Amino acid sequence: MRKAGAKDYCKYSKDILKITKKPLSLEVFADDVKGMIYQGKKISKWSKNVYVKVPITNSKGKFMGKVIRTLNNNNIKLNITAVYSSEQTKKILKNINKKTNVIISIFAGRMADKGIDPVPQFKNSLTIAKKFKNVEILWASTREPYNYIQSKQIGCHIITVPPAIIDKIEKFGTSFNQLTKDTVKGFLSDTNKSKFKL
């Protein structure tokens, strides 16, 4: 929102809600339990398709179990964000009921950026969340088109994908021969633009 130039969080969010009936996650920005609960209750009233996005911890690393539990007990749909491990998934599941919708957003790309394979954390999270029909696991921070295939193979419920990567996914199925030709054309174009000579 900041990158898009939003000045008023409430107005900007409500403008988006006017054009979509699909589930939309809107994040609290308080950093304390009381503030998150207050903001979560307020945001949840903006539309039936709103999921209140709550970080698993605050900036000091304190688990926001009370926030999750309170909002969940108020039948507020949640998207628990900034999750990195199946241990964190377990903690979330201990603080929710089995009827109100909850999304658990696991940050695959950021994990991979640090040299950690995210797939085992997803597999474990999907396994332990199976008893909760109201819980969906989301592949977050997608970095490359292949992540779409990975998320599908392991049975992730949702994946968030930026437009540039969606464009690449739409080109899936290109043959190796075509890839080679396209790559060499790219090399040729670069050298022509550089006006290199030997």
N, C-alpha and C positions, 0 to 999 in steps of 0.2 A: 504493500500500500504506500509505503514511504517513497519507493522508487517511482510509483505511478503519480506521485505528487499529492496524495490525499492529505488534507489539512484537518478534516473532521471525521474521526473514526466512525462515529454513530451514523452520520449522514452517508458516508461513503459505503458502509456496510448495507444500509437500508436501500441505497440505490442499486447495489448488486442484487439484493433480494427481490427487487421489483422485476428483474429480468430472468430470474431462474427459480424453478420450483424443485430443483435437484438438491440433495443434501449439501449444505455449505458450512464449513468449519470457520468459526470466528473466535479468535483467541482473546483470553483475558490478558491484561498486561500489568496487573498488580503483582507484587513479589511477596506478599504475605497472605496467610490463610484467610483472614477476615476480608481483605480486599478482593481476593480471588472469588470467594463465595458470593460476595455482593455483586461483583461484575458478572459472574457466571449466571446468576439469577436474572439480572437485568438483560443480558444479551439473549438468553433463552426465550424471552418474551417477544423478540423481534419478529419471529416467524416459526411455523411448525417444522420447517426444513433445516433449522439451525442446529448444528452440533457445537457445543461450547468446547473450545480447545483449551486444554489445561496442561501445563508442563508437569512431568512426573515429579520434578523437584523444583524448588525455587532457586534463585541464583547462588544461594549459600549451600546448596546440595541437600536441603531438608526435604524428605519425602512428603508430598502433598496428599497423603492418604485421607486426611480429614476433609479436604476440599473435594476429592473424588467421591468419598462416601456421602457427604452432605448433599452434593448436587445430584448424585445418582439416586439417593433416597427421595429426592424431590422430583423424580421422574424426568430429569433433564438429560437429554442425549449428550454424550461426551466424546471428544476426540482427545485421548491422552497422548501427548506429544513428547519429543526428545527422548524416546525410549531406545535403549541400545542392547538390552540383554533379556533372555528368557527369565532370569531371576527378577528383573523389574516387572515383566509380564505377570509373574506369580504374585507379586505384591499388589498389583492392580486388581487381579482377580479376587483376592482376599477382601477387597474393599468395595465390591460391586454386587448388585443383585443379578438375578438371571432373567430379568424382563426388560429393563430399560437399555436401549441401544448404546453400545460403546465401541469406539474404534480405537485400536492401539497402533500408534504410528511409530514404526521402528526405522531408524535412520540408517539405511543400508549404505548409501553413498558416502556419508561422512565416516562410517566405520571402515569402508574399503579405502578411503583416502588415508587412513592411518595404518594400512597394511593388514586389516583384520577381515577375514571372510565372513560376511554377514549371514550367509545361508544357514549355518547351524543354529544361529539364534532365532531365525524365522521358523525353521523346522520344529524346534523345541517349543516355541511360543504357540505355533499352530496346534501342536499335539496337546499341550496343557489347556488350551482355550476351547478344545472340542466340546466339552460339556456345557459350554456357554453358547447357546444358540443366538444370543443377542450380541455377541462379540465378533468383530471383524478385525483382521490383522491387515495393516496397510504398509506397503513398501514405500518408504519415504526417501527423499533426497536422491532421486534417480540421476545417475551420471552418464549412462550410455544406453543405446537402444537394446543391447543384449540383456540388460536388467529386466526388460519386459518379459523376455522368454524365461529368465530365471524365476521371476515372481510367479509366472504361470505354471511352470513345472512343479514348484513346491506347493501350489494351491493357495497362494495369497489371495485374499478377497478383493483388495483394492491396491492400485498403484497410482502415485501422483507423477505425472510426466510433463516436463516443460514443452512448449510448442516446437522448439528446434529439434527435440528428440522424437516427437510425434512425426515430424516430416521425414526423419530417417527411418522410422519404423514402417512407414507407408511404402518405403522402397525395398522392404525385405523380399528375398527371393531372387535377387540378381545372381547370375551365374558367375563362376570364377573367371571365365574368359572375358565377360563384360566388365568385371571389376578390374581386371588387368588392363584392359583397353582404356577404361575411364581414368585409371591411375596414371598411365603413361601420357594420356592427353593432358592431364593436369600438370605433369612434369614439363611437357612441351610448352604449354601455355605460360608457366612460370618463367621458363628460360627465355621465351620470346619477349615477355614483359620486361625482364631484367636486361635484355639486349646483350647477353653474354656472347663473347667471341673467343675463339682459340687460335 
